Amino acid sequence: MFTPFSFTGCSLELLKPGEKGIIISCKTQDESIRKKLISMGITTGNSIILEQQFPSLIVKFNNISMTIDRQTARAIYVRVVDG
């Protein structure tokens, strides 16, 4: 009938260092954040890894590590994946 599955999603800001997620949406009303995400190439369906949480958020996206601010990280929603 139905195959059981689990779905875990959250804001990128809530990932633990080393966790990987698939971007499911970018939710913000702030046009400057939306433009920043587009210019960085952060779009739905792509994978992203949180490398460091403190003092700055460092993410790895398309084999490039970059620093992002917490407000931007809050706008990125991911589905947590293993590995």
N, C-alpha and C positions, 0 to 999 in steps of 0.2 A: 504494500500500500504506500506509505510514506516512509522515506528514509529519515531517521532522526539526525538532526544536526544542531550545532550551537552557533550562536552569533554573538560576538562580543565587539561592541563598538564604543568609541569614546573620542573625546577631543585629543588631539596630538599632545597637548600639554600634560595629559594624565598618563601617558605611557611611561614605563620605567626604562632607564638606560639599557640599550641592547634590544629592546622590543621593536618589532617590525609591524607595520600596518599598511593596508591598501587604502588609499584615499577614496572615501565614499561621497564626500561633499565638502564644500567650502561655504560656510554660513556666516555672512557678515553683511551689515547694512552700510559699512564704511567703504566708500568707493576707492579710497587710497589703498586699503588693505587688499581689496579685490584686484586692483591693478598690480600691486606688488606680487601677489600670488601668480598672476598670469605671466608677469615678466620673469619670475623665477622658474616658470614651467611647471608649477605645481597644479596638476589637474586630476580629475577623478580617474580612478583606475590604475594610477601609478603607485608603486611601492615607495615607502619612506621608512627610515630607521632613526629612532632617537638615540643618538650617541652619548649625549651628556645633558643632564637636567639642571645642574647648578654649577657655577653661578649664572651661566648663560645656557640657553637651549641650543644645542648643536645637533643638526639633523644631517643625514646622508640621503641624497636624492640623486639618481642618475650617476652614481659613483663620484659625486662631489659633496664634500662636507661644507655646510654653511651654518652661520649663526642666524637665528630668527628670534624676534621678540615674543614675549608671552601673549600679547594681544593677537598677533598673527597666528600663533600656535593654537589659541582657543578657537579660531575660525576654521581650522582644518579638522574634519572628522574622519576617523579611520576605522577600518575593521581590523582588529588585531589578528595576526597570523603567526603560526609557529615557524621558527627558523628564519 
